[in-house]
Amino acid sequence: MNNQTRFKIVTELIETQSTASSPITSSTIKEYFKNNYDMGIDSRTIREIVEQYNEGSKKHEIIRIPDSNPAAYYLNEEDGLTIDEARLMVDVVSSSKFFPLNTKKRIIKSLSELFPERNRKKLEKNMILHIEGNESYDSFYSTYSTLIDAIQNRNKISFDYERTGINGPSIRHYDHYAPLETYYDNNTLYLYIYDSVNSKIKTFRIDYITNIILEDHYLLTDTILQLLHNEIQNTVYMYGSDHQELLELTFENYQYANIVDRFGKNIDHIHKVDDSHFSVLVECPISSTFYSWVIGFGGKIKITGPEKQVEAYHKFLENCK
């Protein structure tokens, strides 16, 4: 057996079979070699392998417990991100519809490089293309960066806001708004903005914002912070469960932009019902927060199928009385 193979076996044993509360001893490592490879390994070789590991590791360190007899070792993963935490982050990033494929790969590569090469295989992920809702990600991240700067420096902004409609996009211009905070929901980034004319908090999708101009500074008062706090508390999140249900929604023409806001630009199965209504099939988790979203449109967006979902919604409305 060559040195490289011995190094791999010893370090993998320590990585997978030791913790700070339950270290692995040199006797256990020796016994493993004898039972599985019919060969011996001495304590000095184990110690040299540990030293070599620590010299080359970019992330973790193998700790030898002082004065232990026989010598005992464990992998110290407490300082910083663990491999399991990184794997969880990889799963979140790769399953998101918000990030384009190239961005996912860059994020996962950056996470992987935090760890020694021997651990990187655990972070490998087979990814498939997703439906992209935003056409220009370079432009989007430029917008996002500008907004973050405006929030941190407390600059008011003016901007154009482009929304999608049945008959094409519509653009509206806004002036002298104070950006306060961003939040992420339903695979979309949103921006909380303070409208000083109406003394209220408004919400905008960041990927609809263009042509930002930074203006003069604003004063972040306790009143604004309280309004923001109230708005955050009242924000309706659609994710009440992981279980997705197929629904038919019927909506008035001018509510199309709100459908796109919730379900993305590439929704399928849109049908014209009459001159003023359309229907669409969507998948979403059913919860009281989703029902509240529907109620908020005052009948301009309705659940119209399947029948069991219509009945469930009506039952919810009855229980609210």
PyMOL commands that set and color helices and strands:
alter all, ss='L'
color gray80, all
select helices_A, chain A and resi 3-17+26-37+43-56+83-95+101-112+117-123+137-153+206-208+222-234+253-263+288-295+307-320
alter helices_A, ss='H'
color red, helices_A
select strands_A, chain A and resi 24-25+61-64+72-76+155-163+170-185+188-195+200-205+209-217+244-252+270-274+277-285+301-305
alter strands_A, ss='S'
color yellow, strands_A
deselect
rebuild
show_as cartoon
